[in-house]
Amino acid sequence: MKRVAAGHGVAPAESRQSAPAPTTPAARRRDRDAVSEAVDALREMIATGQIEPGAELSQVSLAKTIGVSTTPLREALRRLEAEGLVESRRNRSPRVPPFDAADLDAVYGSRIMLESLGIALAVPRLGQVQLEALQATGAEMRQATDLNRWDALHAAFHIGLMGPAGAPLGEEITRLMVRSDPYRRMSVRANGAAGRRLGDQEHEAILRACELRHPSDAALLLARHLARSALTVLANLAPDFEPVTVRGALQMVSSWAG
């Protein structure tokens, strides 16, 4: 029998087995879907407190919980790190950042400034269809008994207020809303049912200012609403911290709108 020398003719079995399989468009789509699924699941687990502030993140355990492999999970963690929801550490497991009063102050101060600008720009451009959609969302929010459903409606309401302000500004505001969501949920838990009722009243007042086409009033009401949320959390978890950014942002909006 004629032999084939190594390096000529048919490749050895080991070389054939080690050759990487070609990546197909379908496989790439599955990878993207798995990453998106992991991002959404992790973001929800962090926002709802299923993963608490300061908790270390086991990639193997989380991959099993979510139902993806560790490869898309690692990419999901990188994306959440860019959002400020995950913190990487040298030679240690990543973690959810611990409660940080200065971070809350910075995030909510930024939200006050940007959302006040956003609603001031949006109010003159809000159409009747958009106002009716906000009214319906607000009404459903007041009737919601499930906290997860209320959270979804609350996010939709705030995003809806900014709609006509333009996509670039809206995307930045949405990013800050995601960053602040764990803090906001702390505020809701601290306030209880009475706090939710007060929040509903504030939402109604903001929407009423939009309907009356009063951009400065809407901006000031929204700024006060956001500041109350931040100050509630700080009063409970860091009573000695002075929130200079939140107070400074509120003062700037008040000076402009007053």
N, C-alpha and C positions, 0 to 999 in steps of 0.2 A: 504493500500500500504506500502511495506517495504521501510524504509528510509535508505540512506547510510550515515553514520556518516562522518563528516569532517575529513580528514586525512586518510580515508579508502576507498577503491574501486575507483570510478571515481573521478578524480581531479575536484575541483570547476572550473566554467567557467572562472573566472578571471585568475586563474593559467594557464589554457589552452591557453588563449589569450596572456599572457605575455611571454610565452616561445619563445625564438628566433628561427627564421626560419633557417634551415640548409643552409650553404653556399655551393652552387654547383660549380663545375669547370667552368661552363658557366658564372655564376655570377661573379666569380673571374676574368675571362677574360674580362668581360664587365667593371669591376672596373679598371683593368689595362689599358684598351683602353681609358677609360674616363680620367684617370690621364695623359696618354701620349698626348691625344688631348689637355688637358688644358695646359700642359707644353709647347707644340709647339705653341699654340695660344698666351700664355702670353709672351713667349720669342720673338715672332715676333712683338707683340704690343710694347714691351719695346725697341727692337732693332730699329724699324722704327719710334719711337717717338710718336706713338699713345698714349702711356702712358709716360708722360714726366718725366725727372729726378726730384726726390723729391715728386712725386705725391703719395698720400695715396691710398691704394688699398681696395676697398669695396668688400668683398667676395661675398655678395649677388648679387651685381650689375654685377660683373665679371662672376659669374656663369651663370646668365641669358644671358649675352652677348655671352659667349662661347657655351652655351647650355649643361652644365653639372650641377650636383648637387654640393652643397658646400663641400661635403666630398672629392671627388677627387680633387676639387679645392684647398683645404687646403693642401693635399699631394703635389700637383703641386707647391704651394708656398714654401713648405719646400725644395723641390728639387732645385728650383731656388735660394733659399737662399744659398744653398750649392755652387751654381755657382757664387755667388756674385751679382746676378741680382735683388734680393729682400732683404730687410732689415727688420727683425722683431724688434718690440719695446714693452717693458713691458707695459701692460695695454693700449696699443694704437694699431691702425690698422697698418699692415705692409705697407711698402712703397718701391718705387723704390729709391735706394740711390741717393741723390742729386749729381750734378756735383762735382767731387773731383779731383783737379789737381794732388794731391799726388797719388791718386789711378791710374789715367791715366799714370802717370810717372812710377809707379811700374809695371803695367800691360804691357805697351809697352816695358819697359826695359827687362822684362822677355821674351816677344815675340822675341825681337831682339836676345837675347842670345840663346834661344831654337831653333828658326827657322833657325838661321844662322848655328847652329850645325846640325839641321835636314837636311838642303839642302846640306851641305858639305858631310854628310854621304850618302845622296840619289843620288847625281850626278853620282858617278861611277856605280851605280846600275840601273839607269834609262834605260829601254829598248826602242826600237824603237816604239813599240806600245804606251807606256806611253808618249813618247815625242810627237807623233802625236796627241794623245788625248789632251795634253796641248796646242799644236799649234791650234787645232780646237776650244778649249775653249777660247783661247786668241783672235782668229779671230772673234768668235761670240760676245765676250765681246766688241770689238771695234765697232761692228755694232749695238749693242743693244741700243734701244731708250727708252725702259721702264726701269726705275731705279730699280724696284724690280727684273727684270730679270738680269740686270747687277750685282746686289748684289749677286744673286745666283751663277752666273758664276764666279764672283770674289772670292767667298768662295771656289768654286770647284777648281779654278786655284791654290790658295795657298795650299789647302789640297793636291792636286795632286803633287805639288813640293816635298812634304814630304813623299809620299807614300812608297818608298823603305827603309825609315829610320827605319821602324818597328812600330808595333802597340802601344806599351806602350808610346813611345815618341810622336807618332802621336796623341794619345788620350789626352795627356797633352797639346800639342799645340792647338788642337781643343778646349779644355776647355778655354784656354786663348783667342782664337779668339772669342769665344762667349762672354767672359767678355769684350773684347775691342770693340765689334761690335757697341754699341751705340756711342762710341767715334769716331770710323771710319766713321760712317754715318754723324757725325757732321763735320768731315774733308771734306767729299765729298760735303756736302751742302755749306761749307765755300768756297771751291775752285771753285765750279760751273763747267761748261763745260771745261774750260781751265785746271782745276785740273784733271778732268777725262782723258783728252788727255795726260797730263804729266804722270799720273798713267799708262796709256796704254803703253807709251813709256818705262817706267821703267819695266813693265812686259815683254815687248819684249826683253829688254836688259838682264834681268834675265834668260829668257828662252834661249836666244842665248848662254849665258855662260854655261848653262846646256848642250846644244847641242855640244858645243866645249869641254865638259868634263873638265871644269875649276871650281872645287868646291870652291876654295878660292874667285874667282871673283864673283861667284854666291852668296856666303854668304855675301860678302861686299855690292853688289848691293841690295840684299834683306834687309840688315840692314839699309842702307840709305833710302830705300823706306819706311820702317816702321817708321824710325825716322822722316821723313818728315811729315808723316800722324799725328804723335803725336804732333810735334812742330807746325803744322798748327792750330790744335785745341787750344793749349795753347796760341798761339799768339793772337787768337781772344777772348778767354774766361778768360784767366789768364795771361796777358802779363808780370806781375811782378814775376811770379813763375819761379824758376830756376829748370829745369828738370835734376837733377844730375844723376838720374838712367838711363834715356834714353841716355844722353850724355856719361855717363860712359860705358854703354853697347856698344854703337857705337864705342867708342875709343878702347875698348878691341877687338872687331871684326876687326877693322881697323889695329890694331897692329899685329893680327894674320895673316890676309889676305894680308896685305901690303907687 
